[in-house]
Amino acid sequence: MTHKHILVADRVRQPPTSGFSWIDRRFLREFAARLSHDAIVLYFFLAAVSDKHGLSYWRDATVAVRLRMPEEAVVAARDELLTHDLVAYQTPLTQVLSLPVAGRVERGGRGALHGLHALSEILSPPPDAFES
């Protein structure tokens, strides 16, 4: 049996403060439009099968059968969710994370990059930079 352990302790999901769904509405407003169909379906699946800490340990092959998609598509969708900082992954565990702070990149891809900002955020002038 796989021993589950929290992958990113400071990003354990909590039920949303408004509404009644376990999927935070911010996911739909701020992330869904940037994700592929497969990534959205995988996110909903992982949210549905995860425990109270957002953890699950479903194998890619099993997820592929359940979602009726090729295993390669599951891996690509998970990589997309990792890129958008929506999940953490360490074989065999996946953790659905609390949603990242808007405009901030916590991690990208498979590695941990806590505290980094998006390049566009760093290079953007302050809002009042061009006011006279």
C-alpha positions as CSV (number, residue, x, y, z in Angstrom):
1,M,0.0,0.0,0.0
2,T,1.2,3.5,-0.8
3,H,1.9,5.8,2.1
4,K,0.4,9.2,1.5
5,H,2.2,12.3,2.6
6,I,1.4,15.9,1.9
7,L,3.7,17.2,-0.9
8,V,3.3,20.9,-0.4
9,A,2.2,21.6,3.2
10,D,1.6,25.3,2.7
11,R,-0.8,24.7,-0.2
12,V,-3.3,22.2,1.3
13,R,-6.7,22.9,-0.1
14,Q,-9.5,24.3,2.1
15,P,-13.2,24.5,1.2
16,P,-14.0,27.7,-0.6
17,T,-15.2,30.6,1.6
18,S,-18.1,31.4,-0.7
19,G,-20.4,28.9,-2.5
20,F,-20.8,25.3,-1.7
21,S,-18.6,23.5,-4.2
22,W,-15.3,21.8,-3.4
23,I,-14.0,23.3,-6.7
24,D,-13.0,26.9,-5.9
25,R,-14.9,29.2,-8.3
26,R,-11.6,31.0,-8.9
27,F,-10.5,27.9,-10.8
28,L,-13.2,28.6,-13.4
29,R,-12.7,32.4,-13.5
30,E,-8.9,32.5,-13.5
31,F,-7.6,29.2,-14.8
32,A,-10.0,27.2,-16.9
33,A,-9.8,29.5,-20.0
34,R,-6.0,28.9,-20.1
35,L,-6.2,25.1,-19.8
36,S,-6.8,22.4,-22.4
37,H,-10.0,20.3,-22.2
38,D,-7.9,17.4,-20.9
39,A,-6.3,19.4,-18.1
40,I,-9.7,20.7,-16.9
41,V,-11.2,17.2,-16.9
42,L,-8.1,15.8,-15.1
43,Y,-8.3,18.6,-12.5
44,F,-12.0,17.9,-11.8
45,F,-11.2,14.1,-11.6
46,L,-8.3,14.7,-9.2
47,A,-10.5,17.0,-7.0
48,A,-13.2,14.3,-6.9
49,V,-10.9,11.4,-5.9
50,S,-8.6,13.2,-3.6
51,D,-8.7,13.0,0.2
52,K,-9.2,16.0,2.6
53,H,-5.6,17.1,1.9
54,G,-6.1,17.0,-1.9
55,L,-4.0,13.8,-2.2
56,S,-4.6,10.9,-4.4
57,Y,-2.4,8.1,-5.8
58,W,-4.2,6.9,-8.9
59,R,-1.9,5.4,-11.5
60,D,-1.8,7.2,-14.9
61,A,-3.1,4.0,-16.7
62,T,-6.1,3.8,-14.4
63,V,-6.9,7.5,-14.7
64,A,-6.7,7.1,-18.5
65,V,-9.2,4.3,-18.5
66,R,-11.6,6.2,-16.2
67,L,-11.3,9.4,-18.3
68,R,-11.3,7.6,-21.6
69,M,-8.2,9.3,-22.8
70,P,-4.7,7.9,-23.8
71,E,-2.2,7.6,-21.0
72,E,0.0,10.1,-22.8
73,A,-2.8,12.7,-22.7
74,V,-3.1,12.2,-18.9
75,V,0.6,12.8,-18.5
76,A,0.4,15.9,-20.7
77,A,-2.7,17.2,-18.8
78,R,-0.9,16.7,-15.5
79,D,2.2,18.6,-16.8
80,E,-0.1,21.4,-17.8
81,L,-1.6,21.5,-14.3
82,L,1.9,21.5,-12.8
83,T,2.9,24.4,-15.1
84,H,-0.1,26.4,-13.8
85,D,0.7,25.5,-10.2
86,L,-2.5,23.7,-9.6
87,V,-1.1,20.4,-8.6
88,A,2.0,18.9,-7.1
89,Y,3.2,15.5,-8.3
90,Q,5.7,13.0,-6.9
91,T,5.2,9.5,-8.2
92,P,2.8,8.0,-7.2
93,L,1.1,10.9,-5.4
94,T,-0.7,13.9,-6.8
95,Q,-1.8,16.7,-4.6
96,V,-4.5,19.2,-5.8
97,L,-3.2,22.5,-4.3
98,S,-5.0,25.5,-3.1
99,L,-5.2,28.0,-5.9
100,P,-2.1,30.2,-6.3
101,V,-2.2,33.9,-5.5
102,A,-3.3,35.8,-8.6
103,G,-0.3,37.0,-10.7
104,R,2.2,34.9,-8.9
105,V,4.0,31.8,-9.9
106,E,4.8,29.4,-7.0
107,R,6.2,26.6,-9.0
108,G,6.5,25.7,-12.7
109,G,6.7,22.3,-14.3
110,R,8.1,19.5,-12.2
111,G,10.5,21.4,-9.9
112,A,9.9,23.5,-6.8
113,L,10.4,27.2,-7.4
114,H,8.6,28.6,-4.4
115,G,8.6,32.4,-4.2
116,L,9.4,33.2,-7.9
117,H,7.4,35.7,-9.7
118,A,6.3,35.6,-13.3
119,L,8.8,37.3,-15.7
120,S,6.0,39.6,-16.9
121,E,5.4,40.7,-13.3
122,I,9.1,41.5,-12.7
123,L,9.5,43.4,-16.0
124,S,6.2,45.3,-15.9
125,P,6.5,48.9,-14.8
126,P,4.5,49.9,-11.7
127,P,0.9,51.0,-12.6
128,D,1.8,54.7,-12.0
129,A,5.1,54.7,-13.9
130,F,3.8,56.6,-16.9
131,E,1.5,59.1,-15.1
132,S,2.4,62.7,-15.0
